[in-house]
Amino acid sequence: METKQIFEKINFVNRYQSICEKHNDFDNRMRDSTMQLQKGVLDEFGYKYKYISNGSFYQIKDTHNNLSFFLHIVLKGGVVEPLLYIDFLEKTIEPQGRIDFFPEDLGIPFERLKYGLPKYSSKEELNEILKEIFSIYEDLKKEFIKQL
């Protein structure tokens, strides 16, 4: 199965666009969320993560046989910027990077300028956004692992 088919199978574009449509209040975003708040929300999901200070992001890494999954989450100024990298035999599978660019990279219509990155105005909203992003991440992992 091609990468594009995997993204289509899990309905990636519609799911991500739905997150961004629902969480798109730029004016009321939480501009000053602390690392303590961010880590508290991340801890609720049970993932092992580490904070990469020189890139200001949280990294979640999962490995299955020769597949490595890296989910990077930048939480800055009330905006959630998810990035995804998948390596197979130490070679990165395309697309990679910010997930709001994936539809364009795969040739799937998506209004990135309108829906690019979800915004949060509270701890609860950050939790909702991450819950959906982690759901997409888990579905992608499952489908890529099936291809081994």
C-alpha positions as semicolon CSV with decimal commas, in nm:
position;residue;x (nm);y (nm);z (nm)
1;M;0,000;0,000;0,000
2;E;0,128;0,345;-0,086
3;T;0,168;0,616;0,175
4;K;-0,114;0,819;0,020
5;Q;-0,350;0,522;0,049
6;I;-0,267;0,483;0,418
7;F;-0,351;0,850;0,483
8;E;-0,673;0,815;0,284
9;K;-0,768;0,492;0,465
10;I;-0,755;0,660;0,807
11;N;-0,936;0,969;0,670
12;F;-0,640;1,185;0,772
13;V;-0,734;1,507;0,593
14;N;-1,094;1,524;0,717
15;R;-0,993;1,433;1,072
16;Y;-0,715;1,691;1,088
17;Q;-0,930;1,958;0,924
18;S;-1,205;1,887;1,177
19;I;-0,959;1,948;1,463
20;C;-0,850;2,278;1,309
21;E;-1,206;2,393;1,233
22;K;-1,318;2,323;1,588
23;H;-1,011;2,480;1,750
24;N;-0,951;2,791;1,541
25;D;-0,998;3,087;1,778
26;F;-0,673;3,277;1,726
27;D;-0,780;3,584;1,926
28;N;-0,862;3,389;2,244
29;R;-0,578;3,137;2,236
30;M;-0,382;3,070;2,556
31;R;-0,073;3,278;2,487
32;D;0,103;3,196;2,813
33;S;0,065;2,823;2,878
34;T;0,343;2,698;3,102
35;M;0,553;2,386;3,065
36;Q;0,391;2,261;3,385
37;L;0,045;2,286;3,226
38;Q;0,169;2,132;2,900
39;K;0,339;1,839;3,073
40;G;0,035;1,787;3,294
41;V;-0,185;1,747;2,987
42;L;0,068;1,525;2,807
43;D;0,104;1,304;3,116
44;E;-0,268;1,227;3,103
45;F;-0,216;1,029;2,780
46;G;0,048;0,794;2,918
47;Y;0,305;0,840;2,642
48;K;0,674;0,843;2,723
49;Y;0,801;1,173;2,592
50;K;1,098;1,399;2,629
51;Y;1,128;1,773;2,595
52;I;1,383;1,883;2,336
53;S;1,484;2,227;2,461
54;N;1,690;2,340;2,161
55;G;1,386;2,285;1,938
56;S;1,123;2,372;2,200
57;F;0,914;2,062;2,137
58;Y;0,798;1,741;2,300
59;Q;0,905;1,420;2,127
60;I;0,725;1,089;2,137
61;K;0,911;0,800;1,977
62;D;0,779;0,452;1,907
63;T;0,966;0,171;1,733
64;H;0,829;-0,149;1,581
65;N;1,078;-0,376;1,407
66;N;1,240;-0,155;1,140
67;L;0,981;0,123;1,167
68;S;1,038;0,426;1,388
69;F;0,768;0,685;1,452
70;F;0,851;1,031;1,583
71;L;0,572;1,268;1,684
72;H;0,697;1,615;1,772
73;I;0,458;1,857;1,936
74;V;0,535;2,227;1,960
75;L;0,308;2,408;2,208
76;K;0,368;2,779;2,183
77;G;0,142;3,080;2,217
78;G;-0,173;2,870;2,236
79;V;-0,098;2,695;1,907
80;V;-0,039;2,321;1,861
81;E;0,214;2,244;1,587
82;P;0,234;1,867;1,531
83;L;0,517;1,721;1,323
84;L;0,552;1,358;1,220
85;Y;0,847;1,157;1,095
86;I;0,836;0,789;1,003
87;D;1,159;0,603;0,933
88;F;1,185;0,260;0,773
89;L;1,529;0,099;0,775
90;E;1,669;0,439;0,879
91;K;1,521;0,616;0,574
92;T;1,249;0,875;0,623
93;I;0,916;0,805;0,457
94;E;0,755;1,102;0,284
95;P;0,566;1,311;0,372
96;Q;0,742;1,433;0,682
97;G;0,740;1,742;0,903
98;R;0,441;1,958;0,988
99;I;0,130;1,753;0,938
100;D;-0,070;2,046;0,799
101;F;0,153;2,022;0,488
102;F;0,086;1,648;0,437
103;P;-0,232;1,682;0,228
104;E;-0,052;1,910;-0,019
105;D;0,247;1,674;-0,029
106;L;0,011;1,383;-0,102
107;G;-0,193;1,574;-0,361
108;I;-0,508;1,584;-0,145
109;P;-0,708;1,912;-0,130
110;F;-0,680;2,097;0,202
111;E;-0,708;2,466;0,288
112;R;-0,385;2,491;0,488
113;L;-0,388;2,870;0,515
114;K;-0,736;2,857;0,667
115;Y;-0,698;2,550;0,891
116;G;-0,320;2,505;0,934
117;L;-0,269;2,467;1,309
118;P;-0,519;2,418;1,592
119;K;-0,536;2,674;1,873
120;Y;-0,625;2,620;2,238
121;S;-0,766;2,861;2,495
122;S;-0,766;2,629;2,797
123;K;-0,615;2,314;2,942
124;E;-0,932;2,126;2,846
125;E;-0,913;2,241;2,486
126;L;-0,545;2,143;2,464
127;N;-0,645;1,800;2,595
128;E;-0,916;1,767;2,327
129;I;-0,674;1,863;2,049
130;L;-0,403;1,625;2,165
131;K;-0,654;1,342;2,206
132;E;-0,749;1,374;1,839
133;I;-0,389;1,412;1,720
134;F;-0,286;1,104;1,919
135;S;-0,578;0,912;1,768
136;I;-0,453;0,998;1,418
137;Y;-0,097;0,907;1,522
138;E;-0,208;0,566;1,655
139;D;-0,408;0,491;1,341
140;L;-0,112;0,582;1,119
141;K;0,120;0,361;1,324
142;K;-0,123;0,070;1,303
143;E;-0,157;0,099;0,924
144;F;0,216;0,136;0,860
145;I;0,292;-0,163;1,084
146;K;0,039;-0,372;0,887
147;Q;0,252;-0,308;0,577
148;L;0,558;-0,485;0,721
